[in-house]
């Protein structure tokens, strides 16, 4: 593994189903993030984790949950998917959350379609 | 509220120079980032400015004026591979990134 990996690459999901998007990084970064990217809108933060064992809500957290049991993994769960959650989801990480200048490194993204 | 504005789309010619502007209003300021995103790919880091002035990195330069809430990304000697979206993002007082919608840059031969 080099950098950040996400799985699956893409997924078509029926509304009401539960889905977990996986994210793993091997850079030993403390902070991790989940964004969604929709056409015409900037990246929007869903949830974040400043360090293993802690999580926080971003701009658009409703309908999503996360956990950070260890440094490397940061899964995002949709408890009951709705069509408005159709989007491209990016996981990112940075060395430190609470310092300026720390660039975020992005995974390749998961394209999710909810029908 | 917090707001990042940048043009939706720009067109430029191969070999030319293009300037992509970004204006922002945010709760606090801990620096401004520029990212490049090719279609269907993840964003990748280009530059970071926290002090006023120009930062040069090869063909790319980024400028910041904190008093004006303004930044630009300057791309010189444009190449076809520079066709991409360019994302402006400001780190706010909570050290979270607020993102603009991105500027799609089209390079013509």
Interface residues (C-beta under 8 A of the other chain):
Chain A: X40 X41 X42 X43 X44 X45 X48 X58 X90 X97 X98 X99 X100 X101 X103 X104 X105 X106 X107 X108 X109
Chain B: X4 X30 X31 X33 X41 X42 X43 X44 X45 X48 X50 X87 X89 X91 X95 X96 X97 X98 X99 X100 X101 X102
